[in-house]
Amino acid sequence: MQTSELRMLVVLSEEMNMRKAAERLFVSQPALSQRLQTIEKSWGIQIFVRSQKGLTLTPAGEKVIQYAREVVFKEEKVKEQILELEGEVHGTLKLAVASIIGQHWLPGVLKTYVRKYPHAKISLITGWSSEILRSMYEDHVHLGIIRGNPDWKGIKRHLLTDTLYLVDTEINNIEDVLHTERPFIQFKSDSSYYQEIQDWWHRQFHTSPKRTIVVDQIETCKQMALNGIGYAILPSVTLKEEQQDVYRIPLLDEDGKPIERDTWLLGFESSFELKQVKAFLEVVEEYKNT
């Protein structure tokens, strides 16, 4: 089996959805389905069970996918080692980044990175911090950037600290939350962030919000708040200074200090030896100092 076919199987196993996998592979869905059928025929087994809900690995398929991942991983490692022998920064920089950081902080860093190192490629995964940690431990990426303060055995570098604000187009005093009929707009997040907000809320008000709206993305939550639908609690990294049409009320802890949230960069020592990773870290330091 060719490496390209193994790579295709890996993408299918990551997406577990024919349409999404086809988009990542830049092929049509029928063409991808046909290639998968050819591969299954050559193995003499069914690798995936298809259904309206997506794909499911068969027991035999799990073995094939494990083999495919090992081959693809080893090939990429060898390519990286070969590129390390050359002077230019080549290879693929593989990042797994918390969605908030991927949307609001990372684009500025990557803009400089791609300009300075045009021969390097970038593979970016975004998601909740818990998902980022899983990608790190499964060795799918070189670096992870996550929110909170994780227990990490490898290299761990502090990136930034931001504060939490209650944001609304009408409410300009924290106590007004108790009397408003406006909904509290919340976004789904990992358990530590959600719990932090819940703890603050109950310390502050000793009751539950009158009305809530729950959305699946922080950007949706932010846009609903900025458009006057309700109020939200957002980290400062998502807010631009020029947004003057909204009130920002800082969340304070029991001692009257602003509630802060840290962002960390994680990686294993072996990844930090790669040229494309070293180059990225240099750009990050430049960006932090501007």
C-alpha positions in Angstrom: 0.0 0.0 0.0 1.3 3.5 -0.9 2.0 6.0 1.8 -0.6 8.4 0.3 -3.3 5.7 0.9 -2.1 5.2 4.5 -2.3 8.9 5.0 -5.8 8.9 3.6 -6.8 6.2 6.2 -5.3 8.3 9.0 -7.3 11.3 8.0 -10.5 9.2 7.8 -9.8 7.8 11.3 -9.3 11.4 12.6 -12.5 12.8 11.0 -14.7 9.7 11.1 -16.7 11.5 8.4 -16.4 11.1 4.6 -17.3 14.7 3.8 -14.9 16.3 6.3 -12.1 13.9 5.3 -12.6 14.6 1.6 -12.4 18.4 2.3 -9.1 17.9 4.2 -7.7 15.7 1.4 -8.9 18.0 -1.4 -10.7 15.3 -3.2 -14.4 14.7 -4.0 -16.4 12.5 -1.6 -17.2 9.9 -4.3 -13.5 9.7 -5.3 -12.6 9.2 -1.6 -15.2 6.5 -1.2 -14.0 4.7 -4.3 -10.4 4.8 -3.0 -11.5 3.4 0.3 -13.3 0.6 -1.3 -10.2 -0.3 -3.4 -8.1 -0.3 -0.2 -10.6 -2.5 1.7 -10.7 -4.9 -1.3 -6.9 -5.2 -1.3 -6.9 -6.0 2.4 -9.8 -8.3 2.1 -11.6 -6.7 5.1 -14.0 -3.9 5.9 -12.0 -1.1 7.6 -14.9 1.3 8.3 -18.7 0.8 8.8 -20.6 3.5 7.0 -23.8 5.0 8.4 -25.7 8.3 8.2 -24.0 9.3 11.5 -20.5 8.9 10.0 -17.8 6.2 10.1 -17.1 3.5 12.7 -13.9 1.5 12.8 -14.2 -2.3 12.7 -12.0 -4.4 14.9 -9.9 -5.3 11.9 -9.9 -1.7 10.8 -8.4 -0.6 14.1 -5.4 -2.8 13.4 -5.0 -1.3 9.9 -5.3 2.3 11.2 -2.7 1.6 13.9 -0.4 0.3 11.2 -1.1 3.3 9.0 -0.4 5.8 11.8 2.9 4.1 12.6 4.1 4.2 9.0 3.0 7.8 8.4 4.6 8.9 11.7 7.9 7.2 10.9 8.0 8.7 7.4 7.4 12.2 8.7 10.1 11.7 11.4 12.6 10.7 8.7 11.7 13.6 6.5 12.1 16.0 9.4 15.6 14.5 10.2 16.6 14.9 6.5 15.4 18.5 6.5 17.3 19.2 9.7 20.5 18.6 7.7 19.7 21.5 5.5 20.2 25.2 6.3 16.6 26.5 5.5 13.7 26.0 7.9 11.6 23.3 6.2 9.2 20.6 7.4 5.7 20.9 8.9 5.1 22.7 12.2 2.3 20.8 13.9 0.3 22.8 16.4 -2.7 21.9 18.6 -4.1 25.1 20.0 -7.0 26.1 22.3 -9.7 27.6 20.1 -9.7 31.0 21.9 -6.0 31.4 21.2 -6.3 30.0 17.7 -8.9 32.7 16.8 -7.5 35.7 18.6 -3.7 35.4 19.4 -2.2 32.9 17.1 -3.0 34.6 13.7 -0.6 37.4 14.4 2.2 35.0 15.3 1.6 32.8 12.2 1.5 35.8 9.9 5.1 36.6 10.9 6.1 33.0 10.8 5.0 32.3 7.3 6.6 35.5 6.1 9.9 34.7 7.6 9.9 31.0 6.8 8.2 30.5 3.5 9.4 26.9 3.0 7.8 25.7 6.3 4.4 24.2 6.4 1.8 24.5 9.2 -0.6 21.9 10.5 -3.1 23.4 13.0 -5.7 21.7 15.2 -7.9 23.7 17.4 -10.2 22.6 20.2 -10.7 22.5 23.9 -7.7 22.3 26.1 -8.5 18.8 27.2 -8.5 17.8 23.5 -5.1 19.6 23.0 -3.6 17.6 25.8 -4.8 14.3 24.3 -3.2 15.2 21.0 0.1 16.0 22.8 0.1 12.7 24.6 -0.8 10.8 21.4 2.2 12.5 19.7 0.1 13.9 16.9 1.7 17.4 17.2 4.9 19.2 18.1 3.5 21.9 20.3 0.3 22.4 22.3 -1.0 25.8 23.5 -3.7 25.5 26.2 -5.6 27.5 28.7 -5.4 27.0 32.4 -2.5 25.5 34.3 -2.0 21.9 33.2 0.0 19.2 34.9 2.6 18.5 32.2 5.7 16.3 32.4 7.5 17.9 29.4 8.6 21.4 28.7 6.1 24.1 29.7 6.4 27.8 28.9 4.1 30.6 30.0 2.7 32.6 27.0 0.3 35.1 28.4 -2.1 36.0 31.2 -5.5 37.6 30.5 -8.4 38.8 32.7 -12.1 37.9 32.7 -14.7 40.5 32.0 -18.5 40.7 32.1 -19.3 42.2 28.8 -22.6 43.9 27.8 -24.0 46.8 25.7 -26.3 48.0 28.6 -25.1 46.7 32.0 -22.3 48.8 33.5 -22.5 47.8 37.1 -22.0 44.2 38.3 -25.0 44.3 40.7 -27.4 45.1 37.8 -27.1 41.5 36.8 -29.4 40.6 39.6 -32.2 42.7 38.3 -31.9 42.4 34.5 -34.1 40.3 32.3 -31.3 40.1 29.8 -30.0 36.5 29.3 -26.5 35.3 30.4 -24.9 34.0 27.2 -22.5 31.1 27.9 -20.3 29.1 25.6 -19.3 25.5 26.0 -15.8 25.0 27.3 -13.6 22.5 29.1 -14.6 21.8 32.7 -12.0 24.0 34.4 -13.0 27.2 32.7 -16.7 26.5 33.1 -16.2 25.6 36.8 -14.2 28.8 37.4 -17.1 30.9 36.1 -19.6 29.0 38.1 -17.6 29.4 41.3 -17.3 33.1 40.8 -21.0 33.5 40.0 -22.2 31.7 43.1 -19.7 33.6 45.3 -20.9 36.9 43.8 -24.7 36.4 43.6 -25.6 33.3 45.6 -28.2 32.4 43.1 -28.5 31.2 39.5 -29.0 33.5 36.4 -32.6 34.2 35.6 -32.2 33.4 31.9 -29.4 31.7 30.0 -28.4 31.0 26.4 -25.8 28.3 25.7 -23.8 28.3 22.5 -21.1 26.0 21.2 -18.4 28.5 20.3 -16.8 31.5 22.2 -16.9 33.6 19.0 -20.7 33.1 18.7 -21.0 34.0 22.4 -19.0 37.2 21.8 -20.9 38.3 18.7 -24.2 37.8 20.5 -23.0 40.0 23.4 -21.6 42.7 21.2 -24.9 42.8 19.3 -26.9 43.4 22.4 -28.6 40.1 22.8 -27.4 39.6 26.4 -24.3 39.7 28.6 -21.4 37.3 28.6 -18.2 36.6 30.5 -15.2 36.8 28.1 -11.4 36.7 28.5 -9.6 39.9 27.5 -7.7 38.1 24.8 -10.9 38.0 22.8 -11.7 41.7 23.2 -10.2 44.5 21.1 -9.3 47.8 22.7 -11.1 49.8 20.0 -14.4 48.2 20.9 -15.9 51.2 22.7 -19.6 50.4 22.3 -19.6 47.8 25.1 -19.1 47.9 28.9 -16.4 45.7 30.4 -16.7 44.9 34.1 -13.7 43.0 35.5 -14.4 39.8 37.5 -12.8 40.0 41.0 -12.0 37.3 43.4 -12.6 37.3 47.2 -9.6 39.6 47.7 -10.8 42.1 45.2 -8.1 41.1 42.6 -8.9 40.5 38.9 -9.6 36.9 38.0 -6.9 35.8 35.5 -6.4 32.9 33.2 -3.0 31.7 32.0 -2.1 30.3 28.6 0.8 27.8 28.3 2.9 26.4 25.5 3.7 22.7 25.9 6.0 20.2 24.2 8.4 17.3 24.6 12.1 18.0 24.5 12.6 16.1 21.2 10.2 18.6 19.4 12.1 21.6 20.7 15.1 20.4 18.7 13.4 20.7 15.3 14.2 23.8 13.3 10.7 24.7 12.4 9.8 24.5 16.1 12.8 26.6 17.2 11.8 29.2 14.5 8.2 29.3 15.8 9.4 29.9 19.4 11.6 32.7 18.2 8.6 34.4 16.5 6.5 33.9 19.6 9.1 35.7 21.8 9.3 38.5 19.3 5.5 38.8 19.3 5.3 38.8 23.1 7.8 41.7 23.2 6.0 43.9 20.8 
